[in-house]
Amino acid sequence: MKKLLATAALTMLTTAPMFASANQHHTHHHYHHGGPNAYQGPRVGLGISYLSDQYIDTDTGFKLEGGFDFNRIVGFNLSYEESGFDYYRGSVDYSTVKLGTDLGYAFPLSPSVSLKPYVSLGFHRTTEDDNWCSSKYCYSTNYSDTNTYYGIGMRLTADMFYINVSNEVMKLDVGPYRYEPNQIAVTVGLKL
């Protein structure tokens, strides 16, 4: 999965100049005219997500996100993410709702392409569902925690489309355990 994240980041960095040169004279869309609203407005996207640290390495799940960019620097984000993993006679599933902001700077690469590296911070509500079976019985437990998160990311916007890559660290207290897993995601979406 780390190879997938590296590939997505590399793709963003290598395709940004191509988008910039291909769209150098293409400015008909309402989003990028270079006017006061060029870096404002809502966005919505869908992608993949997973959790990873020294104790957890989930399978690839999904992410649904929405947001609003106020200007080149500040953005608002709301997302829902699910991932989990199976093991012998059991499974663990995570679901997370995040509400936060991203702070960075959207560098214009052309009239219709921008690249925004950013830091993110906010709050999350994460639920962990554990299910396992012995030779005779099956059991389940459920833990939830509301806490903070922080991270980094990069968003490439080309005309009305965007690609977002993020790595966010969540503070998580579930049951007797306290840890800080990385929630890594790659999303593709529309700038509305």
Residue pairs with C-beta under 8 A, 6 or more apart in sequence:
1 50
1 52
1 57
1 60
1 184
2 52
4 48
4 60
4 186
5 165
5 167
5 184
5 186
8 163
8 165
8 186
9 154
9 165
11 163
12 115
12 154
12 156
12 163
12 165
15 156
16 109
16 113
16 115
16 156
17 109
19 109
19 110
19 112
19 113
19 156
19 158
20 109
20 110
20 113
21 110
23 110
23 111
23 112
23 113
23 158
23 159
24 110
24 111
25 111
26 111
26 112
26 159
27 33
27 34
27 111
27 112
29 112
29 159
29 160
30 37
31 37
31 38
31 41
31 112
31 157
31 159
31 160
31 191
32 38
32 111
32 112
32 113
32 114
32 159
33 111
34 111
39 69
39 71
39 72
39 106
39 114
40 69
40 70
40 71
41 68
41 69
41 191
41 192
42 66
42 67
42 68
42 191
42 192
43 66
43 67
43 68
43 69
43 162
43 189
43 190
43 191
43 192
44 65
44 66
44 67
44 189
44 190
44 192
45 63
45 64
45 65
45 66
45 162
45 164
45 187
45 188
45 189
45 190
46 62
46 63
46 64
46 65
46 187
46 188
46 189
47 62
47 63
47 65
47 164
47 185
47 186
47 187
47 188
47 189
48 60
48 61
48 62
48 63
48 185
48 186
48 187
49 60
49 61
49 62
49 63
49 81
49 82
49 83
49 183
49 184
49 185
50 57
50 58
50 59
50 60
50 61
50 83
50 183
50 184
50 185
51 57
51 58
51 83
51 94
51 181
51 182
51 183
51 184
52 58
52 181
52 182
52 184
53 179
53 180
53 181
53 182
55 177
55 179
55 181
56 85
56 92
56 179
56 181
57 85
58 83
58 84
58 85
58 92
58 94
59 83
59 84
59 85
59 86
60 83
61 81
61 82
61 83
61 84
61 94
62 81
62 82
62 83
63 79
63 80
63 81
63 185
63 187
64 79
64 80
64 81
65 77
65 78
65 79
65 80
65 164
65 187
65 189
66 77
66 78
66 79
67 75
67 76
67 77
67 78
67 102
68 75
68 76
69 75
69 76
69 106
70 76
72 105
72 106
72 114
72 116
73 103
73 104
73 105
73 106
74 101
74 102
74 103
75 101
75 102
75 103
75 118
76 100
76 101
77 98
77 99
77 100
77 101
77 102
77 120
77 122
78 97
78 98
78 99
79 96
79 97
79 98
79 185
80 95
80 96
80 97
80 98
81 94
81 95
81 96
81 98
81 183
81 185
82 93
82 94
82 95
82 96
83 93
83 94
84 91
84 92
84 93
84 94
84 129
85 91
85 92
89 132
89 133
89 134
90 130
90 131
90 132
90 133
91 130
91 131
91 132
92 128
92 129
92 130
92 131
93 128
93 129
93 131
94 126
94 127
94 128
94 129
95 126
95 127
95 129
96 124
96 125
96 126
96 127
96 170
96 183
97 124
97 125
97 126
98 122
98 123
98 124
98 149
98 168
99 122
99 123
99 124
100 120
100 121
100 122
100 123
100 149
101 120
101 121
101 122
102 116
102 118
102 119
102 120
102 153
102 155
103 118
103 119
103 120
103 121
104 116
104 117
104 118
104 119
105 116
105 117
105 118
106 114
106 115
106 116
106 155
106 157
107 114
107 115
107 116
108 114
109 115
112 158
112 159
113 156
113 157
113 158
113 159
114 156
114 157
115 154
115 155
115 156
115 157
116 154
116 155
116 156
116 157
117 152
117 153
117 154
118 152
118 153
118 154
118 155
119 150
119 151
119 152
119 153
120 149
120 150
120 151
120 152
120 153
120 166
120 168
121 148
121 149
121 150
121 151
122 148
122 149
123 146
123 147
123 148
123 149
124 146
124 147
124 148
124 149
124 170
125 144
125 145
125 146
126 144
126 145
126 147
126 170
126 172
126 174
127 142
127 143
127 144
128 142
128 143
128 144
128 174
128 175
129 140
129 141
129 142
130 140
130 141
130 142
130 143
131 138
131 139
131 140
132 138
132 139
132 140
133 139
141 175
143 174
143 175
144 174
145 172
145 173
145 174
147 170
147 171
147 172
147 173
148 170
148 171
149 168
149 169
149 170
149 171
149 183
150 168
150 169
151 166
151 167
151 168
151 169
151 182
151 183
152 166
152 167
152 168
153 164
153 165
153 166
153 167
153 168
154 164
154 165
154 166
155 162
155 163
155 164
155 165
156 162
156 163
156 164
157 191
159 191
160 190
160 191
160 192
161 188
161 189
161 190
161 191
162 188
162 189
162 190
162 191
163 186
163 187
163 188
164 185
164 186
164 187
164 188
164 189
165 185
165 186
166 183
166 184
166 185
166 187
167 182
167 183
167 184
168 182
168 183
168 184
168 185
169 180
169 181
169 182
169 183
170 180
170 181
170 182
170 183
171 180
172 178
172 179
172 180
172 181
